[in-house]
């Protein structure tokens, strides 16, 4: 599978739209051969869910603060500092552009204690359930905080994002219903990926942009890839 990473790719200088914008996601889904998209999702102070990768917003939006500490009304007025000034996008808006044959991967952004930001996973799930109730596409979750898995794993196809074999082993034993693993392209070799697939775990690779790294990822035969140059990945995957 070829999955749009934040839409057309993270930090993709050839993309005319900012990653995780509605425009970037919509454009990615129009390419033949794209199986779906991955987006980063954060919850604001009022429980609204937004597409956004970065924790700190100054560089991308020109404002101070973080989404979990800001109210919905304020975030509704924010735009990316890009050529087209795309507005910050609510997760709910994506229901109109994904069909039943496509998959939406939601990378849930949680925060460690050192950030000073606390987000309640139960409240996050309640907001997520409400937004996704009308979505027609397949929805799968990506979680990088092992403590959050128990909140979501019984309700959604849930993936753990990790580059550690010991962490994979720990959480796959703790949660036999875990659906799969997300990891950086250079973290695991083809043999280990095949081993995980033989354990009925799907494996998706990300962090690749050049033709070489895209080909390298494809040769490992994962379940899917999340390239940061979507156009090139579609050429290489043919």
Secondary structure by P-SEA (a helix, b strand, c coil): cccccccccccccccccccccaaaaaaaaaccccccbbbbbbbcccbbbbbbcccccccccccccccccccaaaaaaccccccccccccccccccccccccbbbbbbbbbbcccccccccaaaaaaaaaaaacccccbbbbbbcccccccccccccbbbbbcccaaaaaaaaaacccccbbbbccccccaaaaaaaaaacbbbbbcccccaaaaaaaaaacccccccccaaaaaaaac
